[in-house]
């Protein structure tokens, strides 16, 4: 994920006059986040890895792992649904 920082809509609550985000306070759903198709692919790959781990993990940890994998896939799916080709942004 990349931050296209704009202080006015940053969920990381940057200080007034900040020219950079609070790097360790990144929040899901922030309007400054930008994902590429590569990021979405990596999210799906990580979800697959987590599912494999969950298959060999006792419950309730396995259930939590599968929930996390589902959330990663949902984030990748949301990217795919809203993605714009780079040419369209120029």
PyMOL commands that set and color helices and strands:
alter all, ss='L'
color gray80, all
select helices_A, chain A and resi 7-9+23-25+37-55+61-82+86-89
alter helices_A, ss='H'
color red, helices_A
select strands_A, chain A and resi 2-3+33-34
alter strands_A, ss='S'
color yellow, strands_A
deselect
rebuild
show_as cartoon
